[in-house]
């Protein structure tokens, strides 16, 4: 497993500051506190007694400060005046505790936290199978995730990849697994086990970026189903050639919905009903049931059959092929939701 692969699946829980920066400010804080203690002990060296030679030098002050700040001392240099003793009791002792917390924090930063994150990473990876990978969490994909959850998808089976922390926070809030990373990199897609996913939805904002992600995904997962959103009609063909199974142009679709109002005021509403879980009717796609084999499409009992897909070819309800359903057919039908 490559190191960068492991770093990615610390997921977005990773701190905004680097580990070395965290260690650096801890070291600086310790040095500053020790400097303050040395300064005070030097100014108040008259309150110290050296049992060895009776003289307290600057080196003795440094020695006494380091020993008393990190341990309880050896007794060779001791505070003898009330002022110095009170300073050691009320200032040095709390700082000694603070040193311990700083050192424990550094150990957590470099050992415990990374060990814990790697454990979480491996646990998440083991659960990633037949999941949905969503690349980009803008308006289109966030709406797609919401609809999939309403259709019954478990939120923790949806993995969202994005570089924007705010958008990832929104995805995390609905229960998705999130990863802050660049989806154009092989390592990112390997980290979310795209080869074991059942669906990849791509909407990266820019068509060229989305197509590049699609190419990378298809290279790593030849059999995964890929749905891709493009903004320009000219990019629909390149997107399909990049390996996308479904290419959606939201702007074109919006234009088509608006155009339907020319011939009727209710067509757009009905199409919206078909597209959403919250509508009164729903367009579904399912496999043919064993008891339906040999029967015509019009006789299905769970809705109104519109077409079948047989060996990759669609046949509308008016075609003769739909008069005898076969094993392996895919049925598209309108079913009521209320």
BAKOLFI-301705 format. One record per atom (N, C-alpha, C, CB): x, y, z; residue in three letters. Coordinates in steps of 0.05 Angstrom, whole numbers, plus 5000, padded with zeros to 4 digits. Glycine has a CB too. Example, Ala and Ser with C-alpha at 12.3 -4.5 7.8 and 13.67 -1.06 7.14 Angstrom:
2
526448865156Ala 524649105156Ala 526449345156Ala 522649115181Ala 525749555142Ser 527349795143Ser 525850015157Ser 528249885114Ser 
//
This chain:
338
501749765000Unk 500050005000Unk 501850255000Unk 498150005025Unk 501350434981Unk 503050674979Unk 502450865002Unk 502550804952Unk 504451015011Unk 504051205033Unk 501851405026Unk 506551345039Unk 501751515002Unk 499751714995Unk 496951604996Unk 500351834968Unk 496751344991Unk 494151204993Unk 493151205021Unk 494450914982Unk 494951165040Unk 494151165068Unk 493351445077Unk 496351055086Unk 494851645068Unk 494251915077Unk 491451995068Unk 496352105066Unk 490651915044Unk 488051995034Unk 485751895052Unk 487651885006Unk 486051655061Unk 483851545077Unk 484151605107Unk 483651255073Unk 485751805114Unk 485251925139Unk 482752105135Unk 487752095150Unk 481852115111Unk 479452255103Unk 479652555110Unk 476952135116Unk 477452675114Unk 477452965118Unk 477653035148Unk 474953085107Unk 478052825164Unk 478452885193Unk 481252985199Unk 477952625209Unk 482852985178Unk 485653075182Unk 485653375190Unk 487253035156Unk 487453445208Unk 487653715218Unk 488353905196Unk 489653735240Unk 487454155198Unk 488154365179Unk 491154435180Unk 486554615184Unk 492554395203Unk 495354445205Unk 496954185203Unk 496054605231Unk 499354205193Unk 501053965190Unk 502053875217Unk 503354025171Unk 502853615218Unk 503953515243Unk 506453655252Unk 504453215240Unk 508153725232Unk 510753855239Unk 510254135250Unk 512553875215Unk 508154275240Unk 507554535251Unk 506554505280Unk 505354675233Unk 504854305284Unk 503854255311Unk 506154205331Unk 501954035312Unk 508054035322Unk 510353975339Unk 512054225343Unk 512053755327Unk 512354385323Unk 514054625325Unk 512954825345Unk 514154765298Unk 510354875345Unk 509355075364Unk 509454955393Unk 506455155358Unk 509254695396Unk 509554575422Unk 512354615433Unk 508854275421Unk 514354565416Unk 517154605424Unk 517654895431Unk 519054515402Unk 516555075415Unk 516955365420Unk 515655445446Unk 515755535397Unk 513355335452Unk 512055395477Unk 513655295501Unk 509155275478Unk 514755055499Unk 516354945521Unk 518855115526Unk 517154655515Unk 520255195504Unk 522655355506Unk 521955625519Unk 523955405479Unk 519755755511Unk 518956005522Unk 518355985552Unk 516456115507Unk 516955785560Unk 516355745588Unk 518855705605Unk 514355515592Unk 520655535594Unk 523155485609Unk 524755745611Unk 524855275594Unk 524755905589Unk 526156165590Unk 525056345612Unk 525956305563Unk 522456355615Unk 521156525636Unk 522056425663Unk 518056515633Unk 522056165667Unk 522856055693Unk 525756115699Unk 522355755694Unk 527556085679Unk 530356135684Unk 530756435691Unk 532056075658Unk 529356615677Unk 529556895683Unk 528756955712Unk 527857065663Unk 526456855720Unk 525656905748Unk 527556795768Unk 522856785752Unk 528456545764Unk 530256425783Unk 532956565784Unk 530756125776Unk 533856675761Unk 536356825761Unk 536057095776Unk 537256885732Unk 533657225772Unk 533257475786Unk 532857425816Unk 530757615775Unk 531857195823Unk 531357125852Unk 533256905861Unk 528457025855Unk 535656905850Unk 537556705858Unk 538356715887Unk 540056715840Unk 537856945900Unk 538456965928Unk 536656795945Unk 538157255937Unk 534356705933Unk 532556535948Unk 533156235944Unk 529756585939Unk 535456175930Unk 536255895926Unk 538755835942Unk 536755845896Unk 539055585949Unk 541455495964Unk 542655255951Unk 540655435994Unk 545255275945Unk 546755055933Unk 548154905955Unk 548755155911Unk 547254665961Unk 548454505982Unk 551154395976Unk 546554275989Unk 552054435951Unk 554654325943Unk 556854525949Unk 554654265913Unk 556654775939Unk 558854975944Unk 557855235955Unk 560355025918Unk 555155255960Unk 554055495971Unk 553755725953Unk 555655575994Unk 554655695927Unk 554555915908Unk 552655835885Unk 557355985897Unk 550756005878Unk 548855955857Unk 549656115832Unk 545956035865Unk 550755975812Unk 551556105787Unk 549256095767Unk 554155965776Unk 549756215744Unk 547756205722Unk 547255925713Unk 548556385699Unk 549455765711Unk 549155485703Unk 547555335724Unk 551855355699Unk 547955405750Unk 546355275771Unk 543455345768Unk 547355365799Unk 542855595760Unk 540055675756Unk 538755515733Unk 539855975750Unk 540255485711Unk 539255335688Unk 538755045697Unk 541155345664Unk 540654935711Unk 540454655721Unk 538054625739Unk 543054565736Unk 537754805758Unk 535554785777Unk 532854815763Unk 535854995799Unk 532754995744Unk 530155045729Unk 529454795713Unk 530455285711Unk 531254685699Unk 530654445682Unk 529854205700Unk 533154375665Unk 531254175722Unk 530653945739Unk 527953985753Unk 532853905760Unk 527454225763Unk 524954265778Unk 522554285759Unk 525154525794Unk 522954365734Unk 520754385715Unk 519954115704Unk 521454565692Unk 521853925704Unk 521253665692Unk 520953445713Unk 523353585673Unk 522053485737Unk 521853285759Unk 521253435784Unk 524453105761Unk 521553295806Unk 521153425832Unk 523853525844Unk 519953235852Unk 526053485829Unk 528653585837Unk 530253375853Unk 528353825854Unk 532853425857Unk 534553235870Unk 535353335898Unk 537053185854Unk 534653575905Unk 535353675932Unk 538053805934Unk 535053455951Unk 539653805913Unk 542253935915Unk 542054235913Unk 544153835893Unk 540054335899Unk 539454625899Unk 536554655907Unk 540154765871Unk 536054815928Unk 533254825938Unk 532455115942Unk 532954665964Unk 529855175940Unk 528855445947Unk 528755465977Unk 526055505934Unk 529655695987Unk 529755726016Unk 527955966026Unk 532555776026Unk 527456156009Unk 525856386017Unk 522856326010Unk 526756646003Unk 521156456025Unk 518256416021Unk 517456495992Unk 516556566041Unk 518556715982Unk 517756805955Unk 518556605934Unk 519157065949Unk 520956495936Unk 521856295916Unk 520256035919Unk 524856235920Unk 519655955944Unk 518155715948Unk 515255745937Unk 518055645977Unk 514055975941Unk 511356025931Unk 511356025900Unk 510256295941Unk 513456135889Unk 513656135859Unk 513855855849Unk 516056305850Unk 515455685862Unk 515755405853Unk 513055255857Unk 517955265869Unk 511655315879Unk 509155175884Unk 506955255865Unk 508255215913Unk 506755525860Unk 504455625845Unk 504955655815Unk 503555885856Unk 507455675807Unk 508155715778Unk 509555475767Unk 509855965775Unk 511755385779Unk 513355175768Unk 511754915767Unk 515955135784Unk 510354845788Unk 508854595789Unk 506754585767Unk 507554555816Unk 505054795763Unk 503154795741Unk 504554775713Unk 501455035741Unk 506754905711Unk 508254885685Unk 509354605681Unk 510555095684Unk 510154475703Unk 511054195701Unk 508754025690Unk 512054095728Unk 506354065700Unk 504053915690Unk 503453985660Unk 501553975707Unk 503754245654Unk 503354335626Unk 505354195607Unk 503554635624Unk 507854175616Unk 509854035600Unk 508953755594Unk 512654035614Unk 507953615614Unk 507053345611Unk 504753325590Unk 506053225638Unk 502953515592Unk 500753525572Unk 501753575544Unk 498653735580Unk 503753765542Unk 504853825515Unk 506153575503Unk 506854055517Unk 507753435520Unk 509153195510Unk 507152975502Unk 511053095531Unk 505052945519Unk 502952745512Unk 501552825486Unk 500952715535Unk 500953085483Unk 499753185458Unk 501453125434Unk 499153475460Unk 504053165437Unk 505853105414Unk 505852815408Unk 508653205420Unk 505852645429Unk 505852355424Unk 503252275411Unk 506152205451Unk 500952395419Unk 498452335406Unk 498452425377Unk 496152475420Unk 499652665372Unk 499752765344Unk 501252575326Unk 500953035344Unk 503452475335Unk 505152315317Unk 504852015319Unk 508052385322Unk 503651925340Unk 503351635343Unk 500451555345Unk 504951535367Unk 499151635367Unk 496451535373Unk 494451615352Unk 495551635400Unk 494451875344Unk 492451965324Unk 492851825298Unk 492552265321Unk 495251805288Unk 495751685262Unk 495051385263Unk 498651725254Unk 495651255286Unk 494950975288Unk 491850945288Unk 496050855314Unk 490551125302Unk 487551115303Unk 486451165275Unk 486451315323Unk 487551365261Unk 486451435234Unk 486951205215Unk 487851685224Unk 489251075217Unk 489650845199Unk 487750615205Unk 492550745202Unk 487150585231Unk 485150375239Unk 482450445227Unk 484950355269Unk 481550695229Unk 479050785218Unk 479050755188Unk 478351075226Unk 481250825175Unk 481550805146Unk 481150515137Unk 484350895137Unk 482350325150Unk 482150045142Unk 479349945147Unk 484149875157Unk 478150035169Unk 475349945175Unk 473450045154Unk 474550035203Unk 473750295146Unk 472050405125Unk 472450265099Unk 472550705121Unk 475050215092Unk 475650085067Unk 474349805065Unk 478650065063Unk 474449665088Unk 473249395087Unk 470249395081Unk 473749255114Unk 468949615088Unk 466049635084Unk 465349745056Unk 464749815105Unk 467349835041Unk 466749945015Unk 466449724994Unk 469050145006Unk 464049644989Unk 463349444969Unk 460549504960Unk 463749154980Unk 460149504933Unk 457549574922Unk 456549844932Unk 455449354929Unk 458450034935Unk 457850294945Unk 457550484921Unk 459950394964Unk 456850734927Unk 456550944907Unk 458651154912Unk 453651064908Unk 460151224891Unk 462251424893Unk 461151674879Unk 464951334881Unk 461051894894Unk 460152154883Unk 462452344882Unk 457752274900Unk 463252424858Unk 465552604854Unk 464452894850Unk 467252514830Unk 465053064870Unk 464053334869Unk 461453344885Unk 463553424841Unk 461153554902Unk 458653574918Unk 457553854915Unk 459253514947Unk 457253934889Unk 455954194884Unk 452954154884Unk 456854304857Unk 451554334871Unk 448654334871Unk 447454074858Unk 447554574856Unk 448553994835Unk 447553764821Unk 447953504838Unk 448853734794Unk 450353464847Unk 450953214861Unk 449753204889Unk 453953164863Unk 449553434902Unk 448253434928Unk 445253364926Unk 448553704942Unk 444053464904Unk 441253384899Unk 441053094892Unk 440053564877Unk 442952994877Unk 442852704870Unk 443152534895Unk 445152644850Unk 444952604913Unk 445252454938Unk 442752464954Unk 447652564954Unk 441452694956Unk 438952714971Unk 436852524959Unk 437953004972Unk 436652524933Unk 434652354920Unk 435252064924Unk 434452424890Unk 437851984922Unk 438551704926Unk 437851614954Unk 441451654920Unk 438351784974Unk 437651715002Unk 434651685004Unk 438651925021Unk 433151864992Unk 430151834993Unk 429251584979Unk 428852084980Unk 430751494959Unk 430051244945Unk 430850994960Unk 431351244917Unk 432251034982Unk 432950804999Unk 435850735002Unk 431650564988Unk 437650894990Unk 440450844993Unk 441350915021Unk 442151004972Unk 442950755034Unk 444050815060Unk 446251035057Unk 445250555074Unk 446051245073Unk 447951465070Unk 450851375072Unk 447451675090Unk 451451175090Unk 454251095094Unk 455250925071Unk 454550945120Unk 453550855052Unk 454550715028Unk 455150915006Unk 452450515019Unk 454951165011Unk 455551374992Unk 458151515000Unk 453251584989Unk 460151514982Unk 462751634988Unk 462951884970Unk 465051434982Unk 463352114983Unk 463452364969Unk 466352464969Unk 461652584983Unk 467352524945Unk 470052634941Unk 469852924932Unk 471752464920Unk 471153094947Unk 471153384939Unk 473553514952Unk 468453524949Unk 474353744941Unk 476553894953Unk 475654124971Unk 478354004931Unk 473054164972Unk 471954384987Unk 470954285014Unk 469654524972Unk 472154395035Unk 471554305062Unk 468654365070Unk 473454435082Unk 467654595062Unk 464854665070Unk 462854465057Unk 464254945061Unk 463354395032Unk 461554205019Unk 461753935032Unk 462154184989Unk 464153855039Unk 464453595053Unk 463053585080Unk 467453535056Unk 463053815094Unk 461653825119Unk 458653775115Unk 462054095133Unk 457553885093Unk 454653835087Unk 454253545081Unk 453754015063Unk 455953425065Unk 455653135059Unk 455952965083Unk 457753055038Unk 457753035101Unk 458152885125Unk 455752905143Unk 460652985140Unk 454453135143Unk 452053185160Unk 449752995152Unk 451253475159Unk 449552925127Unk 447452745119Unk 448152445122Unk 446652795090Unk 450652395131Unk 451452125137Unk 453351995117Unk 449151955139Unk 454152145097Unk 455952035076Unk 458852005087Unk 455952205051Unk 460251815076Unk 463151805080Unk 464452005062Unk 464251505075Unk 466352165072Unk 467452375056Unk 470452355054Unk 466652655067Unk 471552465032Unk 474352455027Unk 475252715014Unk 475252215010Unk 476952865027Unk 477953115016Unk 480453044999Unk 478653325038Unk 480253054973Unk 482452964956Unk 481853044927Unk 482852664958Unk 483853014910Unk 483653064881Unk 482752814867Unk 486353174870Unk 480352804856Unk 479252564844Unk 480552504817Unk 476352594841Unk 482152674806Unk 483452614781Unk 485852424785Unk 484452864767Unk 486752384810Unk 489052214815Unk 488151924819Unk 490552314840Unk 489751744808Unk 489251464812Unk 489051384841Unk 491351294798Unk 490851494857Unk 490951414886Unk 488351484900Unk 493351554899Unk 487151704893Unk 484651784905Unk 482451584900Unk 483752064896Unk 482151504874Unk 480051314867Unk 480651034878Unk 479751304837Unk 483150964879Unk 483850704892Unk 483150714922Unk 486850644888Unk 483550944934Unk 483050964963Unk 480050914970Unk 483851234973Unk 478250974952Unk 475450924957Unk 474450674943Unk 473751164947Unk 476350514934Unk 475750254921Unk 473750284899Unk 474750054942Unk 474350454880Unk 472450504858Unk 472050244842Unk 473550724840Unk 473950064843Unk 473649804829Unk 471449634841Unk 476249664828Unk 470749684866Unk 468649524879Unk 465949674881Unk 469549444907Unk 465849914870Unk 463450074871Unk 461449974850Unk 464050374866Unk 458850034855Unk 456849964836Unk 456050204818Unk 454249854850Unk 456750444827Unk 455950684812Unk 457950904819Unk 453050764818Unk 458751054798Unk 460351294802Unk 458851524789Unk 463251264791Unk 458351734804Unk 456951974794Unk 459052204794Unk 454452044811Unk 459352324771Unk 461552524768Unk 460352794759Unk 463652434747Unk 460852994775Unk 460153274767Unk 462153454781Unk 457153344775Unk 464353494768Unk 466653634780Unk 466653934775Unk 469253524770Unk 464554034762Unk 464354324757Unk 465354394729Unk 466054474777Unk 467654304721Unk 468754344694Unk 468454084677Unk 471654434695Unk 467654114652Unk 467353874636Unk 469953724631Unk 466153954609Unk 472153874627Unk 474653734622Unk 475653584646Unk 476853944613Unk 475153694670Unk 475853554694Unk 474153304698Unk 475653734719Unk 471553334693Unk 469753104696Unk 470452884677Unk 466853194691Unk 471152954652Unk 471852744632Unk 474552614640Unk 472152874604Unk 476452764650Unk 478952644659Unk 478452444682Unk 480952864668Unk 476752524701Unk 476052344723Unk 474652094712Unk 474152484744Unk 472952124692Unk 471551894680Unk 473651704667Unk 469551994659Unk 475551814653Unk 477651654640Unk 479151494662Unk 479651824624Unk 479951634683Unk 481451494705Unk 479751284718Unk 482351704726Unk 477151344722Unk 475451144735Unk 475050894717Unk 472651274740Unk 474650944691Unk 474250714673Unk 476750544671Unk 473450814645Unk 479150674673Unk 481650524672Unk 481850344697Unk 484050724671Unk 481050444720Unk 481350294745Unk 479050094749Unk 481550484768Unk 476750164738Unk 474349994743Unk 472949954716Unk 472450124765Unk 473749764700Unk 472549734674Unk 469549674674Unk 474049514659Unk 468549554696Unk 465749464696Unk 463849644712Unk 465649194707Unk 464849854725Unk 463150014741Unk 461350194724Unk 464850194761Unk 458950244733Unk 457150414718Unk 457850704725Unk 454150354726Unk 458150874704Unk 458951154708Unk 456851334697Unk 461751204695Unk 455851524713Unk 454051734705Unk 455551994707Unk 451451734721Unk 455452154686Unk 457052404685Unk 455352634676Unk 459452364666Unk 455652864689Unk 454253104681Unk 456153294667Unk 453053254706Unk 455253394644Unk 456853594629Unk 455253854626Unk 457653484601Unk 456554074622Unk 455254324619Unk 454954414590Unk 456754534634Unk 456554304572Unk 456554374544Unk 455754134527Unk 459254484535Unk 453954184508Unk 452953964491Unk 455253834475Unk 450754064473Unk 457254004467Unk 459453904452Unk 461053694466Unk 461254134444Unk 460853684493Unk 462453504509Unk 461053234514Unk 463253624535Unk 458653204505Unk 457152954510Unk 458552714496Unk 454252984500Unk 459352754471Unk 460652534457Unk 463352464469Unk 461052604427Unk 465152664475Unk 467652594489Unk 467152454516Unk 469252844494Unk 465052534530Unk 464452404556Unk 463752114552Unk 462152554570Unk 462252044532Unk 461551764526Unk 464051614517Unk 459351744505Unk 465751734501Unk 468151604493Unk 470151564516Unk 469451754470Unk 469851734536Unk 471551694560Unk 470651464577Unk 471651954576Unk 468251364571Unk 467351124586Unk 464851164602Unk 469451044605Unk 463551404600Unk 461051454615Unk 458751284603Unk 460351744615Unk 457251154620Unk 454951004611Unk 452551184607Unk 454250784631Unk 452351384624Unk 450151584623Unk 451351864623Unk 448051544646Unk 450552024604Unk 451552304603Unk 449052484605Unk 453152364577Unk 449152664625Unk 446852844629Unk 447853124626Unk 445652794658Unk 446253284611Unk 446753564608Unk 444453714622Unk 446953644577Unk 444853794647Unk 442753924662Unk 441554174649Unk 443653994690Unk 443254324635Unk 442354574623Unk 440454504599Unk 444654744613Unk 441254304583Unk 439554224561Unk 436854114571Unk 440954014544Unk 437053954593Unk 434553844604Unk 432754054615Unk 435253644626Unk 433854254627Unk 432254484637Unk 430954624614Unk 433954674653Unk 432454654592Unk 431254784568Unk 428954614557Unk 433454824547Unk 429354354557Unk 427154174547Unk 424654204564Unk 428053884546Unk 425054214590Unk 422754244608Unk 421254514602Unk 423554234637Unk 422854724599Unk 421654984593Unk 420154974566Unk 423755204592Unk 421254824547Unk 419954814521Unk 417254674522Unk 421754674501Unk 416954484541Unk 414354344542Unk 412054524550Unk 414654114562Unk 412654754562Unk 410454934570Unk 409255064545Unk 411555144589Unk 410455034522Unk 409355144497Unk 406854994489Unk 411455144475Unk 406854734494Unk 404654564485Unk 402854484508Unk 405654314472Unk 403554554532Unk 401754484555Unk 402954584581Unk 401254184556Unk 401254644600Unk 402254754625Unk 402954544646Unk 400154934637Unk 402254284641Unk 402554084661Unk 404653874654Unk 399953944665Unk 405853884631Unk 407853684623Unk 410253704640Unk 408553714593Unk 411253944645Unk 413653974661Unk 413253874689Unk 414554264662Unk 410853924701Unk 410253824728Unk 410253524728Unk 407553934737Unk 409153394708Unk 409053104707Unk 411852984704Unk 407253014684Unk 413553114688Unk 416253014685Unk 417753044711Unk 417753174662Unk 417353254726Unk 418553284752Unk 417653074771Unk 418053564763Unk 415053004770Unk 413952784786Unk 415452524780Unk 410952754781Unk 415852474754Unk 417152234746Unk 420052214756Unk 417152204716Unk 421352444758Unk 424252444764Unk 424852434794Unk 425452694753Unk 422852484811Unk 423452514840Unk 421952304856Unk 422852794850Unk 423152224878Unk 421852044897Unk 419352174909Unk 423751964919Unk 419352434913Unk 417052564925Unk 414652604907Unk 417952824935Unk 414852534882Unk 412652574864Unk 410452364868Unk 413552564835Unk 408152404855Unk 405952224858Unk 406351974840Unk 403352354851Unk 408052004820Unk 408751774803Unk 411751764801Unk 407351784775Unk 412751534794Unk 415751504793Unk 416451324769Unk 416751384819Unk 418551404755Unk 419651234733Unk 421651044745Unk 420951414711Unk 421250784741Unk 423050584753Unk 424150414731Unk 421550414774Unk 426350284737Unk 427750094719Unk 428349844735Unk 430350224706Unk 427449624725Unk 427849374740Unk 428049134721Unk 425449324759Unk 429048914731Unk 429248674715Unk 426548534713Unk 431348484727Unk 426248374692Unk 423748234689Unk 423548014710Unk 423548104660Unk 421147984722Unk 420647774742Unk 420247504729Unk 418247854760Unk 420947284742Unk 420547024730Unk 417746974720Unk 421346804750Unk 415747064736Unk 412947014728Unk 412047184704Unk 411147064751Unk 413647384697Unk 412947564675Unk 414047464648Unk 413947844680Unk 415847274649Unk 417147174624Unk 414947044607Unk 419346964630Unk 414847124581Unk 412847024562Unk 410347194561Unk 412146754569Unk 410047384579Unk 407647554578Unk 408247814565Unk 406547604607Unk 406247964555Unk 406748224543Unk 407348444564Unk 404448314526Unk 408648654555Unk 409448874573Unk 406949004586Unk 411049084558Unk 404749014571Unk 402349154581Unk 401049004605Unk 400349184559Unk 401848754609Unk 400548594630Unk 402048604657Unk 400348314621Unk 404248764659Unk 405548784685Unk 403648914705Unk 408248944683Unk 403748834730Unk 401748914749Unk 402649134768Unk 400948684765Unk 405149214767Unk 406149414787Unk 406249694775Unk 408849334797Unk 405349734750Unk 405449994738Unk 404849984709Unk 408150124743Unk 405450204695Unk 404950234667Unk 407550194652Unk 403650504660Unk 407849974637Unk 410249914622Unk 410650104599Unk 410249634613Unk 413050224597Unk 413650404575Unk 415550294554Unk 414950654587Unk 417550144563Unk 419450024544Unk 421049804558Unk 421450244533Unk 422349644541Unk 424249454552Unk 426949494539Unk 423249154546Unk 429049414553Unk 431749414541Unk 432549124539Unk 433749584559Unk 433049034515Unk 433748754510Unk 436448754495Unk 431548604493Unk 438448634508Unk 441148624496Unk 442148904489Unk 441148444471Unk 441549094506Unk 442549364503Unk 440849534484Unk 445249354493Unk 438749424471Unk 437149574453Unk 434449634465Unk 436849414426Unk 433549894465Unk 430949954476Unk 428649904456Unk 430850244485Unk 426449804466Unk 424049764450Unk 421649884464Unk 423549454445Unk 420250074451Unk 418050214462Unk 415550034464Unk 417350454446Unk 413550124479Unk 411149954484Unk 409649894459Unk 409350094504Unk 410150034436Unk 408749974411Unk 410249774394Unk 408450234396Unk 412649694402Unk 414249514385Unk 413349224390Unk 417249544392Unk 413549054370Unk 412648774373Unk 414348614393Unk 412748634346Unk 416848704398Unk 418648554416Unk 417548554445Unk 421448674416Unk 415848754452Unk 414948764480Unk 412548584485Unk 414149054486Unk 411648444464Unk 409348264467Unk 410147994481Unk 408048204441Unk 412747954483Unk 413647704495Unk 416147754511Unk 414147484473Unk 415847814537Unk 418147874554Unk 419947634557Unk 417147974581Unk 422547684557Unk 424547474558Unk 426247514583Unk 426247464533Unk 427547294591Unk 429347304613Unk 431747494606Unk 430447024621Unk 432347664625Unk 434547864620Unk 433548134611Unk 436447754600Unk 430948154604Unk 429948414596Unk 429948604620Unk 427048384585Unk 430348854613Unk 430049074633Unk 427549224627Unk 432549264632Unk 425849264647Unk 423249394643Unk 423349674654Unk 420949234657Unk 422449864639Unk 422050134648Unk 419050184650Unk 423450344629Unk 418150284673Unk 415250314678Unk 414750554696Unk 414150054690Unk 412350654694Unk 411450864712Unk 409750734734Unk 409751084696Unk 410550784759Unk 409050664781Unk 408150884800Unk 410850454796Unk 405750844813Unk 404851054832Unk 406451044857Unk 401851024837Unk 406751274871Unk 408151284897Unk 406151334919Unk 410251494896Unk 403651384913Unk 401651434934Unk 399251254929Unk 400751734934Unk 
//
